Amino acid sequence: MIKENVAEVEARIQAACERAGRRREEVTLIAVSKTKPVRDIYEVMETGIKDFGENKVQEMCDKMEMIQQPLNWHMIGHLQRNKVKYIVDKATLIHSVDSLRLAQQISQEAQKKSVESNILIEVNVAEEESKFGLSTEEVIQMVEEISKLPSVHIKGLMTVAPFTDNPEENRPYFRNLKQLAVDIAEKNIDNVTMSVLSMGMTGDYEVAIEEGATMVRVGTGIFGARIYSK
Ligand SMILES: *Cc1c(COP(=O)(O)O)cnc(C)c1O
């Protein structure tokens, strides 16, 4: 089932790229494996996917330990400062930075471990109370402050759009995030690029690609529904 799902998602990504006049290589598919067992990850790896997303530090570390393959692990969940030390040298990209204090912690831990950490700034595009991320108005100042920190590099923006049955409803949010990235890029801030736009999940990744996503984070569409026990 997983292989068929990946094929389906891949076909939809290609179609979205074609509609938008974009090249397939411009979009990275991140398989969001949170709550899913390692054997499912192996099955996805067999399709050639090398990028996996997790939202919990412990779970990501456990899976990396078990799998021991040169994969790209993306931290996409809310990150507590006291957990930064466990992933700063392991995560390829931290998508969910939404405060100066968190960025400072990442900078400190990266320096301790002599690594460079790549991050995205999380934006709460729809200003939903239940969601993490900065409001659009806060982003530019935050980017300027974080850009001064050593060993941490802003590569772009990330958002989790509202949950909806109609992905078209999220198109304006994706468009706004893209515009914000363009505005920031034009400022030519030292140590900041806006090359990554992480937006789009199972329900809306095609619209996100049409609006400029360079990374889509697909969980359910690849692994099937998640069952949360506990
Ligand atoms: C769980 C999660 C996803 C994947 O969600 P699906 O709807 O299952 O594709 C993407 N991004 C983040 C931040 C998530 O927490």
PDBQT file of the ligand as one rigid body, heavy atoms in Angstrom, charges set to zero:
ROOT
HETATM    1  C1  LIG A 301       1.951  15.777  10.824  1.00  0.00    +0.000 C 
HETATM    2  C2  LIG A 301       2.525  16.906  10.076  1.00  0.00    +0.000 A 
HETATM    3  C3  LIG A 301       2.547  16.912   8.662  1.00  0.00    +0.000 A 
HETATM    4  C4  LIG A 301       1.927  15.830   7.808  1.00  0.00    +0.000 C 
HETATM    5  O1  LIG A 301       0.536  15.852   7.903  1.00  0.00    +0.000 OA
HETATM    6  P1  LIG A 301      -0.400  15.005   6.916  1.00  0.00    +0.000 P 
HETATM    7  O2  LIG A 301      -1.671  15.751   6.889  1.00  0.00    +0.000 OA
HETATM    8  O3  LIG A 301      -0.530  13.653   7.529  1.00  0.00    +0.000 OA
HETATM    9  O4  LIG A 301       0.262  14.958   5.599  1.00  0.00    +0.000 OA
HETATM   10  C5  LIG A 301       3.143  18.001   8.033  1.00  0.00    +0.000 A 
HETATM   11  N1  LIG A 301       3.687  19.009   8.731  1.00  0.00    +0.000 NA
HETATM   12  C6  LIG A 301       3.687  19.034  10.071  1.00  0.00    +0.000 A 
HETATM   13  C7  LIG A 301       4.313  20.177  10.790  1.00  0.00    +0.000 C 
HETATM   14  C8  LIG A 301       3.101  17.990  10.784  1.00  0.00    +0.000 A 
HETATM   15  O5  LIG A 301       3.109  18.034  12.131  1.00  0.00    +0.000 OA
ENDROOT
TORSDOF 0
